[in-house]
Amino acid sequence: MRNRRHWMVAVLGLVAWGALATGSGSFAQAADEQRIVEQATASLHETMTLSVKRIPESLLEDAEAVAIIPNVIKVGLVAGVQRGRGVVLIRDQERHFGLPRFVSITGGSVGWQIGAQSTDFVLVFKSKKSVAGLLEGKFTIGADAAAAAGPVGRRAGAGTDLELKAEIYSYSRSRGLFAGVSLDGSVIQLEPQMEMNFYRPGPGGMPTPAPEAAVKLLETLSKYTSAADHVVAAEGAPLLPVDPTQRIEAVRGELARSVAQLNTIVDESWKRYLAMPAEVYEAGKAPTPEALAVTLQRFDAVARDPQYRRLNERLEFRATLELLHEYSATLSEVGHGKLSLPPPPAAIQLPLQR
């Protein structure tokens, strides 16, 4: 973590850059910007302390930049768009994250939930090219850089695009659901005026200490990028239990809740097609591998078929799909407490003792 003197220099640089981009102007009160930074910190913290799945820390460790856009709202009742403001933290040549810079996002209502008041987005930039595109001022996700729904939990190591070939990975969190979602077509751009409001220089243009909210966000992000195997838990935050039975129950419970939300957006025929084995809804029980495999095949078939894109883009579906894979992987790893062994050898006849 860099010291505050380094941050003061960074603040001066940001203000000077903003002044060049927008003219002298007057410095407005930074209350809105302060709130956005604080909300971004809370969103990142809550996302990374989820009990079952979260953004892989190895993905954050290799990131060139991380954008956090909290409380994105939907504008329009039917075919509306989503708009929001947030921050992006960009690594310098020494691989340190810089102070948050302000951004806005505008795009279609991808991954939106019925009844949701707002949605948080996190974007992980994996390439310098994608960051350079953003720094030019305006950037279209999916057009100016290859983008994909981000992996979570165990699925970070296997799956469709999980070889991590995309340049940007995006995530959505709303009403307790969290999943990787596609944000193709959304436009993200820098907001220099907001930077001027937030990073106000001292008398005579002298540098000032970095705002406390910005420092806290930097410190929060650094906790999850210091090492891939480093796990940070907030005080009182639920962690995935170590006991195998508790692990299974934790994932099963989240899966059951996610299915309930998914069922609110599909008709009866889809409810039957995407139905879980009955044991998913019963504490202490687990479905057979064969029954779970059938459900997995159905969900994966929907995820691959372009004609079901509208469903596949919904956070309710993405979260259920990822939890289903997580549940299957957990059951396979734990094995219901039984070892998977080949058939025992043939009985051996022992010689009679005389």
N, C-alpha and C positions, 0 to 999 in steps of 0.2 A: 504493500500500500504506500503510495507516495505521500510525502508530507504536505502540510497545508501551504507551504511556500510555493511548491510546485503547482498546486491547485490555483493559487492566486494569479500566477502567470497565465495559467490556462484560462481563467476567467477574463483577464484583460484581452487575451487573444480572441475569445469568443465575442466580446463586446465590440472590439475593433472590427472584426469580420462582419458583425451585424450592422454596424454603422455604415460600412462601405456598401452593404447590400441594400440598405433601406433609407439612407440619408440620416441627417442628424436627429430630427424628431424629438419629442419629449418622452421622458421615461415614465411610463404609467406604473401604477401600483402593480406589484407582482403577485397579488393574492391568487389569481386564477392559476398562474404558473406554479406557484408554491403548492397548491392543492393537487395539481396534476402530478407533480413529482412525488408527493406523499402517497397518492393513490397508486402510482406505478410501483413504488416500493412495497406497498401492502399487497398488491396483486402478485408480484414476483415471489414474495415471501409465502403467501398462501398457496401458490401454485407448486412451489418446491417443497412444501411440507405436507403434500397430500399423502394419505396413508398407503395407497396401493400403487399409484403410478404418477409420474411427473416427467418433466423434460429431462432426458439423460444428461447427467453432469458432464459426461465425456463430450457431448455435443456442444455444451456451453464452453467447455475448456478450449475447444478448437475454433470457436466462433470469432469472426472478425468484427462483428457488431451485434448488439442485441437491442431490439426495439420493443418497448412495452407501451401499449395503448389501452388504458383502462376506460371503462364506462363508455364504450362506443354505443351510440344510440341509433335507432332506426328512424329514418325520416320517410313518412308515407305509410299508408295503411295496408296496401296490397303489394304492389311491385315497387316498394320503396328502396332507398339506398341507405347505407350506413355511413355515419360520419363520426369522427372522433379525433381527439388530440392526445398526444403522448410524448414520449421521449425516446431517443436512441443514444446508446453509449457505444463509442467506436474505439477500437484499439489503436494505439500509436505504434511506431516502428519498434518500440521496446516491448510490445505486447501488453502494455498497461491500458486499461480502459480509461478513456477521458471523461470529463464531466458530461452530464446529460445535455443533449441538444434537443430542441423541440421539433416535433413533426406533427403532421395531420394526415389522416387517411380518409379516403372517400371511395366507395365501391358498392357493388351489389350486396344484397342481404344474404351473404353466404354463411352457412352454419348457424343461422338465426333460429331461436327457439320460440315457439308459440308461448305468449305470456311473459316473455323475458323483457325486462325494462332496459337492460343494457348488457353488453358483452365485453369481456376483456380479451385482448389479443396480445400474443407474444410472437415476435418474428426473430429468428436466428439467422443471421447472415453468415454464410460459410466461405464466401470468396471475396477477395479484394475488389474484383470487378463489380460485384453487386453493390459494395459500399461506395465505390467511385461513382456509380450511376446515381446513387442517392445524393451524394455530395454535389452533383450537378444541379440539384434543386428540385427536380420532379422525376418520379420514378414509377413505372407501371409494373406491378408484380406479375410475373409470368411472361411478360413481353420483353422487358429489358433484362431479365435474368430468369433462369429456370427455377421454378418454385414447386413445392410439394407439401402435402400435409405432413407435419412432423411426427416422428416416432415417439412412443412413450414406453416406459417400463421395459419389460423383457423384449418387446418387439423392436427395440433399437438395434438388435443384432441380426434380424432375419425378416424377410418379407419382400414386398414389391420394390419400393424405392429405398429400402433400408440399407443399401450399400452406400447411402449418403452421397449420391451423385448430384443432387440438386444444389443450387446456390443459396436458396432461402427456404427455411422450414418454418411453418406457421402453426400456431396453436390458438385454441379458443376455450374460454371458461365462462360458463353462465349457469346460474341456478344450480350450482353444485356439480355440474357436469364439466369434464375436461377432456379434450381430445385434440389430435392434430386435424386441421381443416385446411382446405385449399382456399387461398385468397386471390386466385388469378383474376386479373382485370382491375383489382383495386389499385388506386393511385396513392402513393405516399410521397410527401414532400416536406422539405425543411421549412421552418417558420422562424425566420431571423428576427422578426419584430418581437416574438415571444422571448427570444434569447435576450434581446435588449432590455425587456421588461424585468427579466429575472436576474440577469448578471449586470447589475448597475455599478459602474466604476465609482471610485471615490473622488474627492475634490481634485480638479486638475487632471482627471483621467487616470489617477493612480489606481493600481490594483487593490482589490478588497478581498478579504477572506471568502472562500467558497461558501455559498449558502449551506446551512446545516442540513437542509433537506437533500441537497445534491450529494453531500458527503455520505449521508446515511444510505442513499440509493447505491452509491459506489461500493460501500462496505457490504451491503446486502448481496450485490451481484458477486463480489469477490469471494464470498463464502462458498459459492457454488461453482467457482471456476478455479479454485486453488489446486484441486486434485480430483481426478476422475472418481476415485474411490472414497472421497470425503463426504460423509453424510452429516448434514446439519439439521438439527431438530429444534424448533421453537419450543419454549417452555410450555408444556401442556399440549403440544401438537401431537396428533396421533401418528405413531410410526407403525409400519408393518410388523406384526408380532413375529417373534422368533420361533415360537412353538409351531410345528407343522400344522396341527389341527386348527390353531387360531389363524394361521396364515390363510388356510383354505376358507375358513368362515369369513374372514375380512373381505376377501375377493368375492366370495359368493354373495354376501350381503350387498356390496356395491353393485354387482351385476344385476341382482334382483331389482334394486331401486332404479337402475338405469333402464331396464326393460319396461318398467312401469311408465317412465317418462316417454319412451319410444312408442308405447301403445297409445299415447294420447294423440299422435299425429298420423296414424295409419288406420285403415278400415279393417273390418273383421277378417277378410280374406288374407290380408297381410299379417294380422295378428296370428292367425293359424300357421302361416308359412314360416314366420320368424319365432314361433313359440319355443320356449326353452323346455328342457326336460323338467318334469315336476319337481325333482329333487333340488333344483336351483332355488326354489321358494321355501324349502324346508330346512330349518337349522339342523346341523349335525348330520345331514345326508349328502350324498354325492351321486351324480348320474354315472351310468356305465360309460366307458370310453367310446363305445359304439354309438350310444345315443347322443353324446356330446359332439362326436365327429359329424353326424348328420346335420346338426344345427350349425356347426362351423362351416360346413360346405355350402349351406344355404346363404349364410351371411357373406361369405367370400364371393359367391356367385353374383350376388347383388352388387357388391363393391366393384367387381370387374366389369359389369355390364353398363355401357354408356347410356342406355335408355333409362336407367334408374339413377341418373346423375343427381336429380333433385333430392332424392332420398339420401343418396350417398354423401351429399354435401351437408346434410343436417347434423348438428352436433349430437342430437339424441341417438342417431344411428352410429356415428363414428365412435362415440363413447362406449356404446354397447358392444360394437365390434371389437374394440381394443380390450375391453374388460373380458369378453368371451375368450379371446386368445390368451389373456393373462390367466384366467381361471383354468383353461386347459393345460397351460404350461405348469401352473402350480400343482395341479392334480398329478400330472405326469412326473414332476420332480419328487413330490412327496410320496406318490404311489400308494396312498391310503394306508401307509404304515406297513405294507407288504413288499417284499423283494420280488423283482421280476427275474425268475430263474427258469432254465430249461427243465424238462421232465427229469425226475430223479432217476438214478441208475437202476438197472434191474436188480431184483433181490439177490443177495449173495447167500448161498447155502454154507453155513459154517459146519465144519466136521464135528461129529459127535465126540465128546470127551469120554474116554474109557477109564 
